[in-house]
Amino acid sequence: MHFFPAGVPSAMPGRVHAALAAAEEVWLEHKMDPTVLRLAPGDPPPSSILPVDLWAALEENMPAGFKLDEFQPWALGLVFGAARLHRQEGVEALLLRGLGNRPLQYLETHVDLSEGLKAVPMADLVASLYRAVEQCAQAQQMFERQYEAWAGGDPERMFDVLRDSPIGSISSIWTAVFEARNRRWAERIRREIIPSGRRALLVVGALHLAGPGNLLASLRTHGLETVQLA
């Protein structure tokens, strides 16, 4: 998981430590540039695009002083969800501290992610934000249930938790955030990482391993075998 709920033990399961110990190189999803989430000069602010009642509800449910109007419309779902959770650093931060001299590489650029999200129809973005507002009261509990499923090595249970969430219930958003990226990553793994012969640890969000078009299924379409470790 990219983040853990606040207050849980800040430690990774033994299977993650074992994978890092065996790895010759580590791959993360991308090196995120936070500025890509923000409006560029001349971009219309989202408050001028979204329905008035939706914008009011978003602002009402954000922490005091947080300026949603500085972000790209496609980024609002990510920002709105993350800003309201009680959380602490997750797998990437812990892994990087134990990286040593292993090479660190990335499966994509932040532009790859942003371009996919920009392609989501505005009507779907609006629908996802309405749903996010409706689920505000349950967001922290859902986050903690996701963590429990992850700690138990059960990504399918993570997907079940999010099946009715904004990201899990709107197909164009699921495709942009997960399916399309999984296909690109699987192709890169087949074309570049496997032939290198190096033992690589690929660190991706657990939801990339579950649900429609998951990364494991995409790898199997290339004839690669996948095995879950205990």
Steps between C-alpha positions, in 0.01 A plus 500: 500500500620851422386613848407324824228614741635718779586306812561156350846345546732666247640173373478287189401133494788253493424411138585857396829499690588165339422631152718808555787289634491285184467789255782633285295803393177669609226648281232740625194621309630850431687790652212732569535870433231664717490802268333288230188488720472877510353743250727642236490876428182579310314182598143558622459415870283197574252717693405656166444160337332278759135526610456763771352257754782251447767765545338621822487144635865437414616816675281430802666163550862610457740595781502870582728705278534234230471660154332252268469765233874474429471147359420351161141368477627146430712514817221601737395144581856407599552818702159495668536139612857528625460830686226368726667176611698452818806330354874447521772401256463165329700242310698725265642716777596197708655322202704800394666511840616142447590540133876504554690521172236324293401686181161673522289526186143593407232323296357826365526877519257722686391626157386147406268503801369853451429452129289195575297683764450800273324267255227408751170664392404800712161344575677202657731724703197689631319175587808372684527819705132486599559143616812603692301763688226246578757259642693753711385355829613149403833595335729441799334170584535384138866601504562295814321199350719531191808491722377191683446321169844608374674390820328164458627464142149514352476759218164362383353589840645850452310525174181382672536787748524752215255341258237771561748786547559780246807326363352150497151564368562728199657301220677785320680598821593141584635460147708820518642436847548125477418302184675714239807544716513128582507419127786744441695369797453137399634576154801678647566214741485251211710710266759647735509365854469124439769486225746687723536190718526712814290426809264797510262607776203685351313706757148595389179583681322184618188580296707451185498131595122463527180579316436527124812520282740454789876486448526128570242422232680731258828318565333165437384621157872523417554140608658591834427290806396673824522344846391660828757463777393431856 
